[in-house]
Amino acid sequence: MSLSSIVTPLDSAILETKDQYKVYFKIVNHAFKNIQEAVSKNNICSDIEVTFIKQYCELLTYSLEAFRIKYLFDDEEKMRIDLTESGFPNYLEFRYLINDLSLKKEHLGKLPEIETVKKEFLETLLKDRESISERKLQQAASIIYYTSVEKNYIFRRFIQGKIVININKTEGEYTVSWSFYDITHNRAFICFLNFDLYKVTLNEYTQTIYEVLETVADRHMSLDMMAYAIDKKLPKLLPKKLRVMDFGPLYSVFAKDELEITHVLLKGIVAKTLDISAHAISLSIDEINSSGNFNEGNIFNRQELQIWESKKPQKYLFTSHRVMQLLYDKIPETLRSLTLAPIEIPELKLT
């Protein structure tokens, strides 16, 4: 493992109060909900891609809701937001979440029964006419957390999507998707590979494809490197097109990076030009296509591999009209470098 892959709590900022949690979760959920709708309306992705993006984003927002419940009344632990060009929870948070849920039975065994807690709450509120103590609220939140959150729905470091048959087979008969939360960048990436098969059926080769993808395509790298590794490891798979989508950074009041958009946003919030809920989210798409093939190896061990042709990277920005106006005023050149003009999404209202 390289040094850049090592993640520590020092790489993140801490959310201290319940109000901060409330605002942060609303911002992230709002951003992901609207980016799904926007990529479909603006024909940025195919119908198949939009379907899978929705599924992966649902896993991510489910995980964020689990974080919200986990930290609702926990005064000892605080959630960490990544300090790099991300704006999302530090990868360690996802790992801690999965570890927690692996020990669900042990944790629940140390907590009172839910009916007991309900009875105590009713007696305190109706009979004693007193407020519920922080300790009891924390117990209740822990019970909800461990009984309502499903481990299988948490966004993992690598998530394998299913292989589907394409209606339009000009770019390959099949499409397979997968997603990963890159440790170095602390962002979610979604990948799509269009391919044909050679002298093998899909049923015979599916498991092999899944195993190779998790082994060689589970982190951010150059598309050439990823495509070559997949092509080399899967001789009976003929890749046609590879697309990798990078969701983020998320620019908001919680971001602490050195990016231009973050700085404009934070200055606008400080100057009261923008509400504290103002935010923007980027989407970058890299794509390469097979333009031919070549033979590698000797006469006894020869393999046909693809020659790849890169397309110009696509860069999009999604934000509200007010933020868009401020960005055009302060950094117009940055916005002109986008593939499309900034795409408007509804403004988030906290109240």
Secondary structure, 3 states (H helix, E strand, C coil): CCHHHCCCHHHEEECCCHHHHHHHHHHHHHHHHHHHHHHHHCCCCCHHHHHHHHHHHHHHHHHHHHHHHHHCCCCCCCCEEECCCCCCECHHHHHHHHHHHHCHHHHHHCCCCHHHHHHHHHHHHHHCCCCCCHHHHHHHHHHHHHHHCCHHHCCCCEEEEEEEECCCHHHCCEEEEEEEEECCCCEEEEEEEEEEECCCCHHHHHHHHHHHHHHHCCCCCCHHHHHHHHHHHCCCEEEEEEEEEEEEEEECCCCCCCCHHHHHHHHHHHCCCCCCCCCEEEEEEEEEEEEEEEEEEECCEEEEEEEEEECCCEEEEEECHHHHHHHHHHCHHHHHCCCCCCEECCCCCCC
